[in-house]
Amino acid sequence: MKIIAIANQKGGVGKTATSASLATELAINGYRTLLIDADPQSNLTGTFLNIENVTTSLAEIIITEPKSKPAKLRDKALTTEIDNLDIIPSTISLAKFDREPSESMANLADALQDVREDYDFVIIDTPPHFGLLLSASLMAADYVLIPVMPAPYSLQGLEDLLEVIEKIKKYQRNLKVLGAVCTRFDKRTRISKTSLAELQEISNAAGINFFETIIHDDTKLEASSGEHKPIQLHDPGARSAEDYANLAQEILTKLEMTASLAQTRDLKLVSGNKQ
């Protein structure tokens, strides 16, 4: 089982869209995949489920309540419309985790031991700020994927996050940066092109991979979350759906995994698009 945290402390960079779309692509390719919403804002949960109907939360698994045992992760996983894709949802109650003692930082990693034989991939969507939840997510992960928007503020944000990752490596020595991926790219603007080049330079200087795949800005991504569907179900022909399919294949290649488990993409989409 490979655990990938999708992390960037800057909001609005496409972190949740990347989590949802990458996990969906992995599931389409035949990999048993678990999504974990580690953000109390619950945007990832809302991409797949109607939040009004969600009655369970990651909080029950990683927050220690007096005189009660934490819930088992396996017992809280919910199915989605996508074959091979489950989700651990989030609710606002998860925000209380940042008030837990520092030793709670290992709770998510411990909980994931329960499902190591159940999934091929775990994708963790992290909160857009530094805190115990982000630290816990990085502690639990094998890899970090960093979505970065081609804009000036993202340049400093990438450097800040790399510093945090280095600190976490003192406790989780096996943590690796899978790479950075450019999101919300608008080829019509000069600032996107200039910032993309600078992001690539920062990555090269830091010795981290910068994925060749670029995720283009696409309003259909926002529309898909409003329908509680990932882009692959909302509009499988969208540019962003193609981009994330390419990113997933690039990641599988980097991890030296194959898509041999996959049936055809179209058949998987049809079987996953349950009414």
Secondary structure, DSSP 8 states (H G I E B T S, - for coil): -EEEEE--SSTTSSHHHHHHHHHHHHHHTT--EEEEE--TT-HHHHHHS-GGG----THHHHS--TTS----HHHH-EE-SSTTEEEE---GGGGGGGGS-GGGGGHHHHHHGGGTTT-SEEEEE--SS-SHHHHHHHHH-SEEEEEE-SSHHHHHHHHHHHHHHHHHTTT-TT-EEEEEEEEEE-TT-HHHHHHHHHHHHHHHHHT--EEEEEEE--HHHHHHHHTT--HHHH-TTSHHHHHHHHHHHHHHHHTT--STT---HHHHHHHH---
